[in-house]
Amino acid sequence: MRILSIQSSVSYGHVGNSAAVFPLQRLGHEVMPVYTVVFSNHTGYGAWKGPMLTGQNVRDLVQGIDERGGLDDVEVVLSGYQGGDDIGDAILDAVALVKQRNPQAVYACDPVLGSADKGCFVAPEVQSLIRDRVVPRADLVTPNQFELGFLTGTDPHTLEETLASADALCAAGATSIVLVTSVLRPDRPENTIEMLAVTPEGAWIVQTPLLPFKANGSGDVTAALFSAHLRESGDAGIALGRTAASVFELLENTLNSGQRELQLIESQEAYVAPKHRFDVQRVR
């Protein structure tokens, strides 16, 4: 499978394309990374070096790929954090061009906006960009539970509320599939966390242990793996189970290492043959 991934790049650590590309390649997929920034490290450190690319830079790179025929067989376009209108418009232009070349291609958008503990951490113009212009064009959206609420003007907590919010997101635009990450239901067993996949055919949930730390880039890996597994298998339940098993092992390995950054390379077997298996339950 050929995938066009338009995301950030860092030299130290693993976020954006520096998190998403290798696991996809380890699964055997051909990934064409287009960078939106080229930073020394992710911005969570508070200081970094390197340039931000412009929307025109992104368009030029995509055009160059297209001139080689590289967009003709793209099956998935991935995007993550979007720094502003300039990059957002360039990504939407790329999606439109890919779909001209292959109408069966899908756009998978990770709408990076914030988290339950931090609230929204992107600028107001980026919030509007993602909610009003980007998400309505996406076929697959992978928000966390907080971002799902922001995008739909709801405040989901229970399973029923989260399902209703996912349905509302689908009803608002082209989105037909929603993967909700970091689902924290009030009635879940202690020290667990869940992911929920909602499609026109049904909804599935998977529960894993809640590890006592957070690692930058894990959401980028999750969105990439789920998008690829779903496109390959055509089954949201299968994609959910495979993604949960791989990401849990990656996070477990990172926790055990005592390191801040994802142990992405060291965990490469987790993408193709994860040690754990978690039950996926159909909830609708």
N, C-alpha and C positions, 0 to 999 in steps of 0.2 A: 504494500500500500504506500502511495506517495502522499506526504503530508506537508503543507506549507504552514510554518509556525512563525508568527510575527509577534515577538516578545523581546524583553530586555535581555542583556547579556552581562554577566559579571565574570571577572577573571578569578577572584577568590570566592569560594563558596558556590552555592547552587540555588539560584532563583531564576524565574523566567525561562528563557531558552536554555540557560545553563543547568536547569533542573529537568526540563521536559524532553530535551533532544535525546540524551543518552539512553534512558529507559525505553523510548520508542525504537531507537536503533537496535537495542539489545533484543527487542522482540522481533526484529527483522524488517522493520519498516524503513522506507527511504524518506528522510526528513530534510526539508530545505529550510534552514533557519534564516529569518530576516530580522535584524536587530533594530530595536527602537532606541536603545541606549547602549553604550559600551563603557561600563563602569568597572572600577577596580574591585568593588564589593557592593553588597546591597546597602540601601540607605538606612537600615536599622542600626548600623554602627554610629550614625550621626555625622560621619565624614566619609567622603569618597572622592575619587578622581576619575576623570574621563568625560567624553562628550555625549551629549544628547543628539540623536539624529532628528532631522526634520521630516515632516510628512512627505516632502518632495524626495528626500533621500530614500524613503521607503518605496515610493512610487517608482523611482528609477531602478531600484533593485528588482522589484517585481516585474517591471517592464523588461529588464534584461533577461530574467528567467523565462518570460513569455516568448521572447525573441528566439530562444533556443528550443521552444516547444515544451518547456518544462511544466507548464500549467495544464497541458492537455489531459493528463491523467491524474491530477490531484483529486483525492477523494475527501480530504478533510482540511479545512483551514482552522488553525488554532490561534486564539489571541488571549492575552492576559491583561496585566496592568496597562492602562492607557493614560498617558500623561496630559492629554489636552485635545482640543478640537483638531489640531493639525495632524496628529498621529491617528486619531480616531477616524477622521475622514479618509485618510490614506488606507487604513485597514478596510473600511467599507468599500472603497474603490477596488481593492485587491479581491475582496470577496465577490464583488460583482463581476470582475474579469474572470476569476476562476469559474464561476457558474456559467459564464458565456462559453468557456472552453469545455466544461463538463457540467451539464445541468444536474447531474446526480450528486455533485459534490455537496457537502454539508459544512456549515459554519458553526464551530463550537466556541463559545465565548465564556470565559471566566470573568465575571463582572466584579473586578476587585474594587471594593468600596470601603470596607471596614470590617469590624468584628464586634461581637456582643460586649466584650470587655473594654474596647477602645472607642467604640462608636465609629462614625465615618472619619476616615483619615485622608480623604482626597479632597481637592478643592471643589467648591460648589459647581463650577463650570464642568468639571469632570463628572460629578454626580448626574447633572442634567444630560450630558453627552451619553453616558452609559444607559441611563434609564429611558430617555426619550428617543434616542436615535440608534444606538448600537444593539441593545437587547431586542428591540422589535424586528431586527433583521437576522437574528441568530436562529438556527435550527435547534441547537442544543445549548443550554445555559447551565452553568455549574456554580450557583451562589452558595455561600454558607447560609445558615438559618437567619442570621441578622440581615444579610444582604437581600435575601428573599423578601423579608418584611419591608425593607426600604424600597425595593423595586415595585412592590404592590401596594404600599401604603397600609400594610397590616402589621400585626405584632404576633406572629405565630409561636406557640409554645407546645401545645399538645399535638399529637399525631393528626387529629382531625383538622386542626387549624393549619398545620403545615401543608397537608394535602390540599386544603382549600386555597391557600396562598399560591401553591404551585399551579393549580388549575387556573387561577386568576392571571398568572404570568403567561400561561399558554394562550389564554383567551385574548390577550392584549396585542399579539403580533404574530410573527411567523413561527415562534418557538413551539415545538411539539414535544420536546423532551427536556425535563428538568432534573438535574442531579443536585440534591440539597446535602451539603456537607455540614459537619459540626452540629448535628441535630441533638439537642439536649432536652428531651422530653422530661417534664417533672415526675412522671411515673416510671421512668426507666430504672433498672437496677443501679445501685450505687457503683461509682467508678467505671461507668461505661459511656460510650459515645456512639452515635449512629450516623449512617448515611441513608438517604431515601431517594429512589429513582422513580420518577413519575412519567408515564408515557400514555398515549391514547389507548394502549392495550391493557394497561394496568399500572400497579404501583408495587414496589418492592423495598424492603428495609433490611439493613444488615447492622449488626451490633458488634463492637469490638471493645476490648478493655481501653479505658482512658488512661493514657500515659501521662505522668506528672511533668510535662514540659511542652513547649511549643517550638517548632523549628520552621524558620523561614524557608519557603520553597515547597513545602509539602502539598500545599494546595495546587501548585503548578504541576507537580507530578500526578496528583489525583486527577485533575482535569484531562491531562494528556492520556493517561492510561485508560480512563473510562471512555474517552472519545474513540480511541483506537479499538478497544475491546468491543464496544458497541457497534462500530462500523464493521468490524470483522465478523462478529457473531450474529448481529441482528437481534440479540436478546438482551434486554436491559438487566434481567436478573443475573445472567451469566456474567455480564460486564461488571455489575456491582460486586459480585462475590470475588472475582479475580482482582479487581482494583483494591478492595478492602484488604485482602490477604497480602498483596504486594506492599501497599503503603504502610500497613501495620508493621510488617517485618522491617521495612526501611526505617521507620521511626524507632522501633525497638533496638535496632542495631546502633542507631545514632545515640539513643539514651545510654546504652551500655558502653559506648565509646568514651563518654564524658566530654565529647566535643560539641561546640555550638552549631557547626555546619552539618548539613545532611551528609551522611556517609553513603553518597549516591553510587560511587564506583564500587566500593567495598560490598554493597548490597545487590550487585548485579544479578545474582541468581534468584533474588526475590521477585524479579519481574517475569522470569520465565518458569520458575518452579518454586513458588513460595512454600515455606514450611507449614504455615498455618492454613486452616480452612474455617471459614465462618458461615453459619447458617444464614441463608437469604430467605426471608419470609415474604410471601405475597400478602399485601394488606388491602388490596382492592382488585 
